[in-house]
Amino acid sequence: MGTVMKLIRIVTRSNANGEITPVRIKVQDDTETGQTVVVDKVVKREETRITGSNHLLFLCRSLMNDKMRQFELSLDLLSCRWYLHSRG
């Protein structure tokens, strides 16, 4: 199985050095409103290449449905689009 990249809406913050940190994401689902997830912790961040483009990759943790879950977010540095990575 490969990795599926879903476009998302995201709220971020940045510090004085320009370091970006995801705060919360909104993932479109079958409902009109979608699901909002607060990012509890960024475990790891790194620059990488995905599908030929440079990305900032964030390994994140959040409490969802009373369980701590880990997921990956990435920022395409060329298009400035954010993606949620999931196994599919």
N, C-alpha and C positions, 0 to 999 in steps of 0.2 A: 504494500500500500504506500502511496505517496503522501506528500504534504499538501493540504489545501490552504490557499491564502484567501481570506475574506477581507474585503474593504470594510473599514470601521470608521466611526466617528470617535474622536478622542479629545480629552482635555489634558494638557501637559503644563508643567511649570519648568522654568529654567533659572539657574543661578547666575551670579554675576560673571562667571566664566563661560556661560553659554551652554552648560551641561543640561540636557533635556531629561526630564523625568515624567513618565506617564502617571497621571493621577486617576483618571477613570475613563472607561470606554463604553461605547454603546454599540451593541451588535444587533443587526437586523435579524429578526426571526420571523415566524409565521404571523405574529401579531403586528398591528400597525405601529405600536410604540417601540418595540424592540426590548432588549434586555440591557440594563446598565450595570456595570461591574466596577467597583472601586478597587484600584490596585493597592493592596496592602503593603507589598514589598517588592522592590526590584532586586532580584537575587544576583543577576549578572547582566552586564552590557558589553557588547563588542561590535566592532565593524566587521562586516562580512560581505561576500558577493552572493546574491540570490538571483537566479535567472538572468545572469549577465549584468546586473545593476548593483551598485554599492548600497548597502543597507546598514542602518544601526539596528542591532538585534537586542531585544530586552527579554530576559527570562524573568517572569513575574509570578507572584503568588497572591491569591485572593481567596477570601471565604465566600463560597457559593453553595447555597442549599445546605448549610451547616457542615460543609466539608472544605478543608483547605485544598485548593486546586492550583496547579502550576500550568502556565501557558506562555507562549511566545508572541511578542509583538515586534513588528519591524517597521522602520521608516525608510522608504525608498528615497535616498538622498537626491536623486535627480528630479523625480516627479513630486516629492514632498507628500506622498500618499502613505497612509498607515495601513498595516495589514495585521490580522490575527491569523496565526498559523495553527492549524489543527490536523490531526492525523485522519486521513480519509481513504 
